[in-house]
Amino acid sequence: MKKAFLFFLLIAFNLCNSFAQHADACEETSERLKAIEQRFAHLDSQDPEVITLHYYFLQDCTNELQNLKDNGDDILFYCQNKNTLKNKGMQLLSKADSLQSVFTEQIKIVDELFYQKAKIEYIFADNDRAEYYLNRALQFNRHNVDALILKTKLKFEEKDYGECLNLFKELFNQNTLSEMQENEVYSLSSAYYYEIYNLGDSLVKADKGAYAIDLFQLLETFCHEIPSTYCNDDYYHGIMRSKQGVYESYIAIARAARERKNYELERKFLRYAEEYLKENGMETIDN
């Protein structure tokens, strides 16, 4: 009798424990559906900073809802409100499908959304914020030509001529430009060329050839690697002929090149100086 009673208590305990566990599962499912509904309400498909993160949140929620749909009869078998929970899950799954359509399209244009934000900051002269958004755009799509052009403009305004040159090479050599983009890049590269030339020329006239050498090297690379109609392989040779103090300018740059151990550039300008003296009926220099 005693054993039968103990056996009965054991069965009753297990049943109570089982019901408690199932009750916990029902409550947990209800809370998870509420949490998913709240998360859906806070998903943002317009802010490029969070679109990718929210897209993955959506994937996780969708998988969880799909599991409830596929296995709901087992998960909710002991739930008194199982139909209510299943219907709520189906409603949220339908909402998830709609959100998927939106996010699938938006995630394709995250770079363009960042670029549009950069344009606004550029218009309001906040170049730091503009550059931040441009870098973000290029993280998502390195071939966003409009973003590359705007970043080139920013670097040109900042007098970062070396980075400008890198961006020009990237634009011309790694991307396909529309006619409008091509015209814009050619206009920008023309301004770049003449600004650097005029700056280098002013330094030479001020007898500061050593400071001009980096600019001439930039222009040399620019003219060798960037398609243009306003310079050729020895553009500075032809341009500097028409300036006063040509011979002195050639020698100053050659000396500066030697000091910088750029012997190729030194030989080039010494040759220019010698040619200049010969053309003007003067004695050649002693290299």
Backbone bond lengths (Angstrom), bond angles and torsions (degrees), N, CA, C in turn:
res aa  C-N    CA-C-N  psi(-1)  N-CA   C-N-CA  omega(-1)  CA-C   N-CA-C  phi
1 M - - - 1.462 - - 1.523 110.57 -
2 K 1.329 112.74 -43.85 1.469 118.69 -179.37 1.517 110.45 -64.25
3 K 1.338 116.09 -41.34 1.468 120.00 179.79 1.517 111.24 -64.72
4 A 1.329 116.59 -40.28 1.468 120.27 179.11 1.520 110.70 -63.58
5 F 1.323 114.41 -39.32 1.475 117.89 179.35 1.527 110.96 -65.40
6 L 1.324 116.52 -42.92 1.468 120.07 178.65 1.519 111.40 -63.63
7 F 1.341 114.83 -38.88 1.477 119.08 178.18 1.530 110.55 -63.40
8 F 1.328 115.29 -39.95 1.471 120.51 178.11 1.528 110.18 -63.25
9 L 1.331 116.90 -43.06 1.468 120.77 179.05 1.535 111.28 -62.06
10 L 1.339 114.73 -39.14 1.467 119.13 -179.44 1.522 110.41 -64.54
11 I 1.346 115.45 -44.09 1.468 118.92 179.63 1.526 110.35 -64.43
12 A 1.311 116.22 -42.18 1.468 120.62 -179.72 1.522 110.44 -63.13
13 F 1.340 115.43 -41.04 1.474 119.29 179.18 1.523 111.04 -63.01
14 N 1.341 115.40 -44.60 1.466 119.45 -179.99 1.523 112.13 -63.75
15 L 1.336 115.11 -39.22 1.463 118.71 177.89 1.517 111.38 -64.39
16 C 1.328 116.03 -45.03 1.472 120.42 178.33 1.518 110.73 -61.15
17 N 1.339 114.30 -43.06 1.460 118.69 179.80 1.528 110.69 -63.93
18 S 1.353 115.71 -39.90 1.462 120.45 179.35 1.511 111.16 -65.05
19 F 1.334 116.00 -44.89 1.462 119.49 178.60 1.529 111.18 -62.28
20 A 1.348 115.37 -38.41 1.475 119.81 179.38 1.526 110.33 -63.97
21 Q 1.339 115.13 -41.72 1.454 119.17 179.18 1.522 111.22 -63.93
22 H 1.322 116.14 -43.66 1.460 119.61 179.28 1.525 111.34 -66.53
23 A 1.347 114.69 -36.79 1.470 118.34 176.86 1.519 110.10 -62.96
24 D 1.336 116.26 -38.99 1.472 120.28 176.80 1.525 110.64 -62.98
25 A 1.324 117.10 -40.65 1.464 121.22 179.62 1.521 110.28 -63.95
26 C 1.321 116.16 -40.62 1.474 119.97 179.07 1.522 110.10 -63.98
27 E 1.321 115.74 -45.30 1.472 119.97 -179.81 1.527 110.81 -65.52
28 E 1.324 115.99 -40.28 1.475 119.98 179.34 1.532 111.03 -63.77
29 T 1.325 116.99 -42.48 1.466 120.71 177.92 1.519 111.00 -61.87
30 S 1.320 115.99 -43.00 1.468 120.31 179.05 1.532 110.92 -61.17
31 E 1.332 116.67 -43.40 1.470 120.60 -179.61 1.525 111.16 -68.05
32 R 1.331 116.46 -37.62 1.462 119.09 179.78 1.527 110.72 -65.89
33 L 1.326 117.39 -38.62 1.469 120.16 178.16 1.529 111.17 -64.83
34 K 1.318 115.66 -38.23 1.476 119.32 176.55 1.529 110.49 -64.75
35 A 1.326 116.36 -41.39 1.467 120.79 -179.49 1.526 110.87 -65.38
36 I 1.330 116.54 -41.17 1.474 120.58 178.91 1.522 110.06 -64.67
37 E 1.310 116.49 -41.53 1.466 120.17 178.79 1.529 110.80 -61.15
38 Q 1.319 116.43 -41.81 1.470 120.42 177.58 1.524 111.65 -66.12
39 R 1.324 115.31 -39.93 1.471 118.51 178.86 1.518 110.76 -64.07
40 F 1.305 117.97 -41.95 1.463 121.27 177.23 1.523 110.95 -57.96
41 A 1.323 116.38 -38.36 1.465 120.74 -178.06 1.526 111.87 -66.37
42 H 1.347 116.72 -21.65 1.463 120.32 -176.88 1.528 113.26 -106.79
43 L 1.319 117.69 2.77 1.462 119.45 176.34 1.524 109.82 -67.75
44 D 1.328 116.19 136.98 1.477 121.95 -177.00 1.528 109.09 -120.40
45 S 1.313 115.69 114.77 1.468 120.35 -179.69 1.526 112.41 -99.17
46 Q 1.357 117.53 8.11 1.459 121.06 -177.45 1.525 113.55 -111.22
47 D 1.306 117.22 -28.49 1.466 120.80 -177.89 1.526 109.46 -86.24
48 P 1.329 118.23 112.30 1.473 119.66 -176.80 1.525 113.69 -63.16
49 E 1.339 116.92 -20.28 1.461 119.66 179.44 1.528 111.78 -65.65
50 V 1.334 117.62 -29.18 1.465 119.78 -173.22 1.530 113.52 -119.43
51 I 1.326 117.65 -4.27 1.468 119.49 -175.03 1.525 111.76 -55.97
52 T 1.319 117.64 -47.34 1.462 120.35 -177.52 1.521 111.33 -63.76
53 L 1.340 116.87 -44.99 1.469 120.78 179.14 1.525 110.56 -61.76
54 H 1.325 117.11 -45.80 1.460 120.55 -178.79 1.528 111.68 -68.11
55 Y 1.299 115.91 -29.96 1.468 119.53 175.67 1.530 110.13 -61.94
56 Y 1.333 117.22 -42.21 1.465 120.12 179.45 1.528 111.40 -72.20
57 F 1.348 117.23 -33.67 1.464 119.46 172.12 1.526 109.83 -57.43
58 L 1.325 115.09 -44.67 1.463 121.11 -179.06 1.528 111.07 -61.56
59 Q 1.339 116.67 -40.34 1.463 119.80 178.44 1.523 110.92 -61.30
60 D 1.321 116.90 -44.00 1.473 120.73 -179.56 1.526 110.85 -62.81
61 C 1.323 116.14 -44.53 1.462 119.82 -179.79 1.530 111.08 -64.96
62 T 1.313 116.14 -41.19 1.464 120.25 179.85 1.522 111.18 -62.26
63 N 1.330 116.48 -42.23 1.472 120.14 178.32 1.525 111.33 -62.67
64 E 1.317 116.28 -39.90 1.461 120.50 179.96 1.535 111.12 -66.22
65 L 1.321 115.86 -41.73 1.465 120.07 178.75 1.529 111.30 -67.97
66 Q 1.323 116.56 -37.96 1.463 120.22 178.19 1.527 110.56 -64.17
67 N 1.328 116.45 -37.67 1.464 120.51 177.57 1.524 110.70 -64.34
68 L 1.340 116.34 -39.74 1.456 119.97 177.74 1.531 110.88 -64.62
69 K 1.330 116.01 -39.23 1.463 119.75 178.08 1.529 110.97 -63.86
70 D 1.337 115.98 -44.39 1.467 120.57 -175.65 1.528 112.79 -73.89
71 N 1.332 116.91 -32.57 1.467 120.37 -172.92 1.524 112.81 -122.81
72 G 1.319 116.00 17.96 1.464 120.23 -175.89 1.512 114.03 -59.60
73 D 1.318 118.41 -37.51 1.473 120.55 -178.32 1.518 111.60 -62.06
74 D 1.341 115.40 -35.92 1.471 118.69 178.58 1.521 111.12 -78.56
75 I 1.349 116.15 -45.01 1.459 120.56 -176.81 1.524 111.28 -63.29
76 L 1.321 116.19 -38.67 1.466 121.21 -172.53 1.525 113.12 -107.69
77 F 1.332 117.09 19.05 1.465 121.04 -171.78 1.532 112.41 -55.70
78 Y 1.334 116.96 -40.09 1.465 120.21 -175.45 1.534 113.04 -96.09
79 C 1.340 115.81 4.08 1.468 118.71 -176.49 1.527 110.07 -81.74
80 Q 1.321 116.00 129.71 1.462 120.10 177.42 1.532 111.05 -66.50
81 N 1.334 116.20 -30.15 1.479 120.99 -178.14 1.526 111.74 -105.21
82 K 1.342 115.04 32.11 1.465 117.78 -174.32 1.523 112.31 -62.09
83 N 1.324 118.31 -36.29 1.466 119.81 179.27 1.520 111.41 -65.07
84 T 1.333 115.12 -40.16 1.469 119.63 177.68 1.519 110.85 -61.95
85 L 1.327 116.34 -43.62 1.459 120.92 -179.94 1.531 111.58 -66.78
86 K 1.336 115.68 -41.46 1.469 119.12 179.32 1.528 111.15 -64.83
87 N 1.314 116.95 -41.53 1.467 120.30 178.04 1.528 111.33 -63.86
88 K 1.340 115.82 -40.69 1.470 119.52 177.93 1.524 110.29 -63.35
89 G 1.313 115.62 -40.38 1.459 119.16 178.31 1.516 112.08 -63.46
90 M 1.324 117.45 -39.77 1.462 121.28 179.23 1.530 111.25 -66.79
91 Q 1.339 116.67 -39.31 1.464 120.26 177.24 1.530 110.92 -61.50
92 L 1.324 115.41 -43.49 1.467 119.42 -179.82 1.528 111.11 -69.38
93 L 1.312 117.41 -34.73 1.455 120.26 177.78 1.524 110.44 -65.15
94 S 1.327 116.89 -39.22 1.467 120.83 175.86 1.526 110.27 -63.31
95 K 1.344 116.24 -41.50 1.469 120.70 176.60 1.524 110.36 -62.53
96 A 1.320 116.31 -39.57 1.472 120.81 179.30 1.524 110.67 -62.18
97 D 1.328 116.99 -40.58 1.468 120.03 179.23 1.524 111.07 -61.94
98 S 1.328 116.48 -40.72 1.468 120.29 178.69 1.533 110.81 -65.08
99 L 1.317 115.56 -42.81 1.468 119.69 179.12 1.523 111.25 -65.67
100 Q 1.330 115.98 -35.29 1.465 119.96 178.53 1.520 110.42 -58.41
101 S 1.322 116.12 -42.91 1.465 119.94 -179.07 1.521 110.76 -60.91
102 V 1.330 116.28 -42.34 1.469 120.97 -179.43 1.525 110.60 -66.76
103 F 1.331 116.45 -50.22 1.461 119.87 -175.29 1.528 112.08 -68.74
104 T 1.326 116.70 -32.54 1.462 119.34 178.64 1.526 110.83 -61.48
105 E 1.319 117.19 -36.99 1.465 120.66 177.60 1.521 111.43 -77.11
106 Q 1.311 117.15 -42.51 1.468 120.77 -176.27 1.520 112.56 -66.23
107 I 1.323 116.47 -35.13 1.468 118.95 -177.63 1.524 111.35 -67.62
108 K 1.343 116.16 -19.63 1.468 120.84 177.79 1.517 112.24 -75.08
109 I 1.334 117.83 -20.10 1.469 120.67 -173.76 1.528 112.36 -120.91
110 V 1.330 116.64 24.40 1.465 119.28 179.34 1.526 110.81 -57.58
111 D 1.341 116.80 -41.37 1.467 120.15 179.88 1.523 111.17 -60.92
112 E 1.326 116.93 -40.24 1.467 120.43 -179.19 1.526 110.60 -69.12
113 L 1.323 117.76 -35.72 1.464 120.86 177.55 1.530 110.64 -64.83
114 F 1.334 116.05 -41.10 1.471 119.19 176.14 1.534 110.46 -64.62
115 Y 1.327 116.33 -40.62 1.468 119.83 179.39 1.519 111.04 -61.41
116 Q 1.327 118.02 -41.39 1.461 121.35 179.22 1.523 110.88 -63.60
117 K 1.320 117.34 -37.88 1.469 120.63 176.40 1.527 110.17 -66.71
118 A 1.330 116.57 -38.07 1.466 120.85 178.01 1.525 110.90 -62.88
119 K 1.328 117.05 -41.57 1.468 120.79 179.45 1.522 111.30 -59.96
120 I 1.320 116.27 -42.18 1.466 120.31 179.89 1.528 110.29 -63.19
121 E 1.327 116.73 -45.24 1.471 120.00 179.58 1.529 110.52 -64.38
122 Y 1.324 116.99 -36.14 1.463 120.68 179.17 1.528 110.31 -65.99
123 I 1.321 116.89 -41.01 1.467 121.13 178.55 1.529 110.46 -60.84
124 F 1.328 115.97 -37.59 1.460 120.24 -179.62 1.532 112.33 -91.19
125 A 1.330 115.43 14.02 1.477 122.84 172.22 1.525 113.54 64.04
126 D 1.310 118.26 23.91 1.464 120.65 172.32 1.525 107.34 -95.81
127 N 1.310 115.72 80.69 1.460 120.77 -173.17 1.521 113.13 -67.50
128 D 1.325 117.12 -29.96 1.465 119.14 178.47 1.527 110.83 -64.73
129 R 1.331 115.66 -46.78 1.463 119.46 178.18 1.526 110.59 -66.23
130 A 1.329 115.69 -38.84 1.469 119.60 179.21 1.526 110.26 -60.86
131 E 1.319 116.64 -44.64 1.465 119.53 -179.50 1.529 111.27 -66.36
132 Y 1.331 116.15 -36.80 1.471 119.15 177.12 1.530 110.30 -58.53
133 Y 1.336 116.65 -48.54 1.461 120.28 -178.72 1.532 111.45 -67.71
134 L 1.319 117.16 -33.87 1.465 119.58 176.84 1.526 110.84 -65.47
135 N 1.313 116.33 -42.77 1.464 119.28 177.93 1.525 111.40 -63.07
136 R 1.330 116.09 -37.47 1.454 120.09 177.50 1.538 110.34 -65.89
137 A 1.326 116.15 -42.16 1.468 120.22 177.80 1.526 110.59 -59.38
138 L 1.323 115.99 -43.57 1.461 120.51 -176.98 1.524 112.09 -74.68
139 Q 1.334 117.42 -21.48 1.463 119.79 172.18 1.527 110.53 -64.49
140 F 1.320 115.77 -38.17 1.464 120.09 -178.74 1.528 111.52 -83.09
141 N 1.324 116.88 -30.58 1.471 119.45 -179.26 1.523 108.58 -151.94
142 R 1.317 116.19 99.75 1.464 120.97 -177.52 1.521 111.21 -67.08
143 H 1.328 118.30 -15.62 1.467 121.69 -178.39 1.523 112.33 -102.07
144 N 1.325 116.73 22.14 1.461 119.38 173.62 1.532 107.00 -76.54
145 V 1.326 116.10 98.06 1.468 121.56 -171.37 1.522 111.40 -62.93
146 D 1.315 117.79 -41.03 1.468 120.29 -179.11 1.528 110.79 -62.10
147 A 1.318 116.18 -39.44 1.469 119.80 177.99 1.526 110.71 -66.62
148 L 1.332 116.94 -40.21 1.469 120.28 178.01 1.531 111.19 -63.65
149 I 1.329 116.26 -39.73 1.472 119.48 179.85 1.529 110.38 -65.64
150 L 1.322 116.46 -45.50 1.464 119.19 -178.77 1.526 110.82 -65.57
151 K 1.323 117.37 -37.28 1.463 119.45 177.28 1.527 110.25 -65.73
152 T 1.328 117.24 -36.85 1.466 120.66 176.94 1.526 110.17 -62.31
153 K 1.330 116.96 -42.10 1.468 120.68 176.96 1.521 110.73 -59.72
154 L 1.323 116.59 -44.96 1.464 120.39 -179.73 1.529 110.75 -61.00
155 K 1.319 116.57 -45.82 1.457 119.91 -178.62 1.526 111.15 -67.20
156 F 1.312 116.73 -33.46 1.463 120.54 176.63 1.523 109.85 -65.77
157 E 1.320 116.96 -43.75 1.469 120.38 178.20 1.523 111.29 -64.47
158 E 1.328 116.67 -31.30 1.463 120.72 178.77 1.527 112.40 -82.87
159 K 1.339 117.13 -0.08 1.476 123.31 -178.08 1.526 112.11 63.66
160 D 1.316 116.26 25.51 1.464 120.43 175.87 1.528 107.31 -87.76
161 Y 1.337 115.47 76.29 1.462 120.71 -171.17 1.527 112.85 -67.39
162 G 1.328 116.87 -32.20 1.455 119.64 179.50 1.518 111.80 -65.70
163 E 1.339 116.55 -45.73 1.465 119.85 178.46 1.522 110.67 -66.84
164 C 1.336 116.06 -35.10 1.469 120.31 175.35 1.526 110.41 -56.76
165 L 1.304 115.87 -46.59 1.459 120.56 -178.49 1.525 110.74 -61.94
166 N 1.327 116.85 -42.03 1.463 120.36 177.89 1.532 111.14 -60.65
167 L 1.335 115.57 -40.96 1.463 119.63 -179.81 1.526 111.43 -69.35
168 F 1.337 116.92 -37.56 1.469 119.82 176.29 1.532 110.24 -60.63
169 K 1.322 116.16 -44.71 1.467 119.73 179.86 1.526 111.06 -62.20
170 E 1.327 115.36 -40.08 1.463 119.25 178.70 1.523 111.02 -65.76
171 L 1.315 116.79 -42.07 1.465 120.63 -179.98 1.520 111.58 -63.00
172 F 1.326 116.87 -46.27 1.463 120.90 -175.21 1.526 113.13 -77.84
173 N 1.332 116.71 -35.02 1.458 119.61 -169.98 1.523 114.70 -99.18
174 Q 1.333 117.94 -18.87 1.458 119.34 -173.65 1.522 113.31 -122.46
175 N 1.322 117.86 6.06 1.457 119.84 -175.52 1.522 111.28 -139.73
176 T 1.311 115.33 156.15 1.457 122.21 173.65 1.524 107.89 -101.37
177 L 1.329 116.71 122.54 1.459 121.53 -175.69 1.523 110.66 -102.03
178 S 1.327 114.86 141.96 1.464 118.92 170.40 1.526 108.06 -72.98
179 E 1.323 116.71 168.84 1.462 119.78 179.69 1.524 111.00 -60.02
180 M 1.320 116.44 -42.19 1.463 120.03 179.78 1.529 110.83 -65.04
181 Q 1.312 116.63 -43.52 1.466 120.31 178.81 1.523 110.78 -64.81
182 E 1.325 116.65 -40.11 1.459 120.87 179.56 1.519 111.01 -62.04
183 N 1.332 117.01 -43.67 1.464 120.85 178.47 1.523 110.99 -62.82
184 E 1.334 115.48 -39.34 1.461 119.62 -179.77 1.525 111.06 -66.75
185 V 1.322 116.42 -41.30 1.467 120.04 -179.92 1.525 110.81 -68.54
186 Y 1.338 117.51 -40.31 1.459 119.79 178.65 1.532 110.74 -64.12
187 S 1.317 116.81 -40.12 1.463 120.15 177.85 1.523 110.86 -63.28
188 L 1.329 116.08 -42.37 1.463 120.73 179.61 1.522 111.22 -67.89
189 S 1.323 116.81 -40.87 1.464 119.31 -179.53 1.527 111.36 -68.72
190 S 1.329 117.08 -31.88 1.462 120.48 176.03 1.525 110.53 -64.96
191 A 1.340 115.78 -45.24 1.466 120.07 177.96 1.532 110.33 -62.02
192 Y 1.322 116.10 -38.98 1.466 122.07 178.37 1.524 110.32 -60.73
193 Y 1.339 115.86 -49.56 1.467 120.49 -178.36 1.522 111.14 -58.33
194 Y 1.330 117.07 -51.55 1.462 119.79 -174.20 1.518 112.38 -70.69
195 E 1.314 117.74 -31.62 1.465 118.76 177.53 1.517 110.53 -67.05
196 I 1.324 116.85 -43.79 1.469 119.36 179.94 1.524 110.49 -67.52
197 Y 1.339 116.28 -42.68 1.460 118.08 179.23 1.526 110.81 -60.26
198 N 1.325 117.33 -48.18 1.473 120.54 -177.98 1.518 111.68 -63.36
199 L 1.334 116.10 -36.86 1.459 119.15 177.76 1.525 110.30 -66.67
200 G 1.341 116.51 -46.26 1.460 119.42 178.11 1.512 112.04 -62.72
201 D 1.334 116.99 -40.06 1.459 121.78 179.78 1.522 110.91 -63.43
202 S 1.347 116.33 -40.48 1.470 119.30 179.71 1.522 110.86 -66.86
203 L 1.319 117.51 -34.04 1.458 120.30 177.75 1.523 111.13 -68.73
204 V 1.337 115.89 -40.17 1.469 119.64 177.47 1.523 110.26 -62.73
205 K 1.345 117.12 -44.57 1.462 120.73 179.34 1.521 111.84 -62.05
206 A 1.327 115.91 -30.49 1.462 120.25 178.85 1.519 111.64 -86.02
207 D 1.347 116.36 13.07 1.455 122.36 178.72 1.532 111.69 62.06
208 K 1.358 115.79 38.15 1.459 121.72 179.01 1.533 109.41 -123.37
209 G 1.335 114.00 52.29 1.453 119.46 -177.25 1.519 113.29 -59.64
210 A 1.340 116.72 -31.03 1.461 120.01 -179.26 1.521 111.35 -62.31
211 Y 1.341 116.11 -34.16 1.470 120.01 -179.99 1.528 111.59 -78.50
212 A 1.323 116.21 -21.08 1.461 120.06 -177.74 1.516 112.57 -84.49
213 I 1.315 117.88 -15.43 1.462 120.40 -170.94 1.527 112.35 -62.32
214 D 1.348 117.29 -39.59 1.461 119.55 179.68 1.525 111.07 -64.01
215 L 1.337 115.66 -36.03 1.463 119.48 179.12 1.521 110.78 -67.14
216 F 1.334 116.61 -42.01 1.469 119.48 178.73 1.526 111.08 -64.46
217 Q 1.328 116.44 -36.30 1.462 119.09 178.09 1.533 110.95 -66.85
218 L 1.326 116.02 -38.28 1.462 119.44 175.89 1.529 110.94 -61.71
219 L 1.326 115.47 -45.34 1.460 119.29 -179.53 1.522 111.63 -65.01
220 E 1.314 115.47 -36.38 1.460 118.38 178.85 1.535 110.13 -62.74
221 T 1.335 116.65 -46.13 1.464 120.55 177.17 1.519 110.61 -62.75
222 F 1.328 115.39 -43.72 1.464 120.65 179.48 1.529 111.10 -56.16
223 C 1.307 116.31 -48.49 1.463 120.36 -175.58 1.525 112.61 -72.70
224 H 1.309 116.97 -23.56 1.461 119.70 178.40 1.529 111.92 -82.28
225 E 1.334 116.95 -29.60 1.456 119.59 -169.86 1.519 115.00 -112.97
226 I 1.339 117.75 -15.36 1.463 120.55 -176.53 1.524 109.84 -110.21
227 P 1.331 118.93 128.27 1.469 119.90 177.22 1.529 110.72 -61.83
228 S 1.323 116.91 128.24 1.466 119.76 -178.91 1.520 109.39 -156.93
229 T 1.309 114.60 164.04 1.469 120.68 178.00 1.510 111.40 -115.17
230 Y 1.310 117.45 4.69 1.463 119.79 -174.15 1.519 113.19 -116.70
231 C 1.324 119.40 11.31 1.460 119.83 173.30 1.521 108.97 -156.00
232 N 1.346 115.78 162.01 1.457 121.05 176.33 1.515 108.70 -137.67
233 D 1.320 116.75 -169.77 1.458 119.40 -171.63 1.520 114.14 -59.31
234 D 1.334 117.66 -32.46 1.481 118.95 179.61 1.520 109.44 -124.50
235 Y 1.346 115.24 46.42 1.467 121.97 -177.00 1.522 112.79 -54.40
236 Y 1.356 117.77 -40.89 1.461 117.83 -177.04 1.522 111.71 -69.93
237 H 1.335 116.32 -24.15 1.464 119.42 176.86 1.528 109.62 -63.07
238 G 1.316 117.29 -52.96 1.456 121.04 -179.15 1.512 113.26 -65.71
239 I 1.326 117.21 -39.26 1.467 120.14 -177.52 1.521 111.21 -68.51
240 M 1.319 116.82 -44.55 1.460 119.37 -174.13 1.520 112.64 -72.06
241 R 1.347 118.65 -16.10 1.464 120.63 177.56 1.526 111.22 -59.50
242 S 1.302 117.02 -35.13 1.462 120.35 -173.31 1.525 113.11 -83.80
243 K 1.314 116.94 -0.80 1.464 120.42 -177.62 1.523 111.38 -95.01
244 Q 1.337 115.91 154.33 1.469 120.47 174.91 1.522 108.40 -70.87
245 G 1.299 115.49 148.00 1.460 120.07 179.11 1.505 112.64 68.94
246 V 1.351 117.05 33.35 1.466 120.28 -176.54 1.524 110.91 -59.53
247 Y 1.317 115.52 -49.51 1.466 119.93 -177.18 1.535 110.55 -58.12
248 E 1.340 116.13 -47.12 1.461 120.28 -179.55 1.529 111.53 -62.61
249 S 1.340 115.25 -35.66 1.458 119.20 178.94 1.525 111.40 -65.76
250 Y 1.347 115.32 -43.08 1.456 119.11 178.88 1.530 110.69 -60.48
251 I 1.315 115.89 -46.23 1.466 120.07 -178.02 1.529 110.68 -65.16
252 A 1.333 117.74 -41.53 1.465 121.03 -179.15 1.527 110.94 -61.07
253 I 1.328 116.26 -42.20 1.463 119.25 -179.32 1.527 110.14 -70.95
254 A 1.340 117.56 -38.00 1.460 120.60 178.30 1.526 110.73 -61.50
255 R 1.333 115.94 -42.33 1.478 119.71 179.37 1.529 110.64 -65.39
256 A 1.325 114.84 -43.34 1.467 118.26 178.70 1.530 110.69 -61.77
257 A 1.322 116.44 -38.71 1.467 120.36 179.20 1.521 110.82 -64.56
258 R 1.315 115.59 -39.09 1.470 119.14 179.02 1.525 110.46 -64.49
259 E 1.339 115.76 -43.13 1.461 119.83 178.89 1.531 111.41 -60.61
260 R 1.329 115.50 -32.23 1.470 120.34 179.98 1.531 111.73 -89.65
261 K 1.340 115.69 4.37 1.466 122.31 179.69 1.533 112.16 63.03
262 N 1.317 115.64 27.98 1.474 120.51 174.37 1.531 106.48 -98.51
263 Y 1.326 115.47 79.97 1.460 120.45 -171.13 1.530 112.65 -72.30
264 E 1.308 116.82 -27.40 1.469 119.33 177.28 1.527 110.64 -64.80
265 L 1.337 116.14 -45.68 1.463 119.62 178.76 1.534 110.41 -67.65
266 E 1.326 116.34 -34.73 1.471 119.78 177.70 1.532 109.76 -61.12
267 R 1.337 117.47 -48.08 1.466 120.45 -179.45 1.532 111.32 -62.02
268 K 1.312 116.60 -37.82 1.455 120.68 -178.39 1.534 110.57 -62.83
269 F 1.338 116.87 -45.30 1.465 118.78 -177.07 1.527 112.10 -76.59
270 L 1.316 117.49 -29.44 1.460 118.70 172.92 1.529 110.17 -65.08
271 R 1.340 116.24 -37.94 1.455 119.27 176.87 1.527 110.93 -64.80
272 Y 1.335 116.13 -40.74 1.463 119.51 177.42 1.533 110.97 -60.63
273 A 1.355 114.99 -41.75 1.468 119.12 -179.35 1.528 110.38 -64.38
274 E 1.322 117.07 -42.73 1.461 120.86 -179.99 1.526 111.15 -64.74
275 E 1.332 117.08 -42.68 1.459 120.59 178.14 1.527 110.74 -62.52
276 Y 1.329 115.44 -39.33 1.467 119.56 -179.56 1.521 110.87 -62.86
277 L 1.356 116.74 -44.10 1.460 120.14 -179.93 1.523 110.89 -64.73
278 K 1.318 117.21 -41.47 1.465 120.66 179.30 1.529 110.90 -62.37
279 E 1.306 116.56 -43.72 1.463 120.52 -178.35 1.521 112.19 -65.77
280 N 1.337 115.71 -24.86 1.454 119.31 -178.95 1.530 112.48 -102.73
281 G 1.363 116.18 15.55 1.465 119.94 175.03 1.493 114.61 69.32
282 M 1.342 116.82 26.91 1.474 119.82 -178.79 1.525 108.37 -109.31
283 E 1.327 115.92 165.97 1.456 120.45 -179.93 1.529 108.82 -69.83
284 T 1.321 115.97 147.40 1.459 120.00 178.45 1.512 109.89 -74.59
285 I 1.322 115.05 155.22 1.458 118.49 -178.90 1.511 110.58 -82.16
286 D 1.282 115.64 161.36 1.465 121.63 176.16 1.522 107.49 -96.18
287 N 1.348 116.08 107.83 1.445 119.24 -178.17 1.521 111.23 -65.71
